Amino acid sequence: MGKTINLSEYVGLLKEINRLTEVDRAQIIDVPEEDAEFDLAIMIKAKPGADKWQIQRKIQDLRWKFCKEDNPITLYIEIE
């Protein structure tokens, strides 16, 4: 993982993502690439018919809510 982030920030972000109307379930996963430098990896199961780009946009907005000044959480996101 890249930077040190309080565990409550991860939990808070995950809760917010799970509240999105397009998301059926979101969970933290291991970063699939060994050399990748992400703070958090998330697997998202989208609801049927959900716009995956809309989910991405909403998550990008949410990550700024949990950032420290100009240093947002870097995310690896898989959407199925």
Residue frames relative to the residue before (quaternion, step in Angstrom):
aa qw qx qy qz dx dy dz
M 1.0000 0.0000 0.0000 0.0000 0.00 0.00 0.00
G 0.5701 -0.6632 0.3931 0.2838 3.53 -1.07 0.83
K 0.8305 -0.0046 0.0429 0.5553 3.59 0.27 -1.20
T 0.5505 -0.5970 0.4616 0.3570 3.54 -1.27 0.29
I 0.0206 0.7846 -0.6156 0.0705 3.54 -0.73 1.13
N 0.5442 -0.6220 0.4615 0.3226 3.53 -1.00 0.85
L 0.5582 -0.6280 0.4329 0.3266 3.58 -0.95 0.90
S 0.6195 0.5576 -0.3529 0.4252 3.59 1.01 -0.69
E 0.6016 0.5488 -0.3598 0.4555 3.60 1.16 -0.53
Y 0.6308 0.5167 -0.3268 0.4778 3.60 1.01 -0.78
V 0.6728 0.4981 -0.2876 0.4654 3.54 0.87 -1.01
G 0.6571 0.5145 -0.3075 0.4571 3.58 0.93 -0.87
L 0.6553 0.4993 -0.3092 0.4751 3.58 0.94 -0.85
L 0.6563 0.5118 -0.3138 0.4570 3.58 0.91 -0.88
K 0.6347 0.5219 -0.3253 0.4680 3.60 0.99 -0.79
E 0.6572 0.5087 -0.3069 0.4638 3.58 0.94 -0.90
I 0.6478 0.5074 -0.3207 0.4691 3.60 0.96 -0.82
N 0.6638 0.5052 -0.3066 0.4584 3.59 0.95 -0.82
R 0.6451 0.5197 -0.3210 0.4590 3.61 1.20 -0.40
L 0.4920 0.6573 -0.4450 0.3574 3.61 1.19 -0.25
T 0.5297 -0.6757 0.4142 0.3022 3.58 -0.87 0.93
E 0.6734 0.5033 -0.2939 0.4548 3.60 1.15 -0.54
V 0.6675 0.5211 -0.2789 0.4529 3.58 1.27 -0.33
D 0.3125 -0.7326 0.5793 0.1733 3.53 -0.92 1.01
R 0.7786 -0.1496 0.1410 0.5929 3.57 0.98 -0.94
A 0.0631 -0.7641 0.6407 0.0407 3.55 -1.12 0.73
Q 0.0293 0.7980 -0.6008 0.0363 3.54 -1.00 0.81
I 0.5076 -0.6258 0.5014 0.3152 3.53 -1.23 0.55
I 0.0685 -0.7837 0.6171 0.0159 3.56 -0.98 0.92
D 0.5916 -0.5172 0.4553 0.4185 3.56 -1.32 0.11
V 0.5170 -0.6028 0.4968 0.3501 3.56 -1.09 0.68
P 0.4088 -0.7687 0.4355 0.2288 3.60 -0.55 1.13
E 0.7122 0.3961 -0.2541 0.5209 3.60 1.13 -0.46
E 0.4910 -0.7140 0.4202 0.2694 3.55 -0.65 1.12
D 0.7648 0.3714 -0.1975 0.4880 3.60 0.92 -0.85
A 0.4411 0.7078 -0.4513 0.3175 3.59 1.26 0.06
E 0.2176 -0.7773 0.5787 0.1161 3.55 -1.08 0.74
F 0.2283 0.7439 -0.5813 0.2377 3.52 0.18 1.35
D 0.4840 -0.6545 0.4930 0.3070 3.55 -1.15 0.59
L 0.8099 0.0195 0.0599 0.5831 3.54 1.05 -0.81
A 0.1587 -0.7606 0.6229 0.0913 3.57 -1.04 0.82
I 0.0609 -0.8144 0.5763 -0.0294 3.55 -0.83 1.06
M 0.1913 -0.7293 0.6463 0.1178 3.55 -1.09 0.86
I 0.0993 -0.8051 0.5847 0.0131 3.55 -0.79 1.06
K 0.1889 -0.7255 0.6508 0.1203 3.52 -0.99 0.92
A 0.2496 -0.7909 0.5468 0.1149 3.54 -0.46 1.27
K 0.5276 -0.5956 0.4958 0.3480 3.54 -1.22 0.52
P 0.6340 -0.5402 0.3755 0.4065 3.60 -1.11 0.59
G 0.8271 0.2185 -0.1831 0.4843 3.55 -0.94 0.95
A 0.4646 0.6874 -0.4473 0.3340 3.59 1.24 -0.02
D 0.4367 -0.6741 0.5381 0.2555 3.55 -1.13 0.76
K 0.3568 -0.7712 0.4888 0.1977 3.59 -0.40 1.23
W 0.6190 0.5306 -0.3519 0.4599 3.61 1.09 -0.59
Q 0.6235 0.5267 -0.3325 0.4725 3.58 1.07 -0.71
I 0.6201 0.5275 -0.3327 0.4760 3.58 1.02 -0.77
Q 0.6447 0.5257 -0.3139 0.4576 3.58 0.92 -0.93
R 0.6635 0.5112 -0.3069 0.4519 3.59 0.88 -0.94
K 0.6701 0.4999 -0.2991 0.4600 3.57 0.92 -0.91
I 0.6500 0.5040 -0.3192 0.4707 3.58 0.99 -0.79
Q 0.6333 0.5236 -0.3383 0.4586 3.60 0.97 -0.76
D 0.6316 0.5097 -0.3282 0.4833 3.59 1.05 -0.70
L 0.6638 0.5209 -0.3008 0.4444 3.58 0.95 -0.90
R 0.6382 0.5500 -0.3540 0.4060 3.59 0.90 -0.80
W 0.6168 0.5364 -0.3548 0.4539 3.61 1.12 -0.54
K 0.5791 0.5848 -0.3679 0.4329 3.57 1.18 -0.55
F 0.7616 0.3526 -0.1719 0.5159 3.57 1.12 -0.69
C 0.4953 0.6661 -0.4329 0.3516 3.60 1.18 0.34
K 0.3858 -0.6577 0.5865 0.2733 3.50 -1.34 0.21
E 0.8245 -0.1782 0.0471 0.5350 3.53 -0.40 1.33
D 0.8067 -0.2362 0.1868 0.5085 3.61 -0.63 -1.10
N 0.5934 0.5664 -0.3493 0.4527 3.58 1.19 0.49
P 0.0617 -0.8504 0.5217 0.0307 3.62 0.41 1.19
I 0.6076 -0.5179 0.4562 0.3930 3.52 -1.31 0.38
T 0.2694 -0.7409 0.5885 0.1794 3.59 -0.92 0.87
L 0.1484 -0.8283 0.5398 0.0206 3.53 -0.79 1.07
Y 0.1840 -0.6780 0.6943 0.1564 3.49 -1.31 0.59
I 0.0300 -0.8268 0.5605 -0.0376 3.58 -0.62 1.11
E 0.0680 -0.7428 0.6650 0.0387 3.54 -1.02 0.92
I 0.0789 -0.7896 0.6077 0.0309 3.57 -0.88 0.94
E 0.0672 -0.7953 0.6020 0.0251 3.54 -0.84 1.00
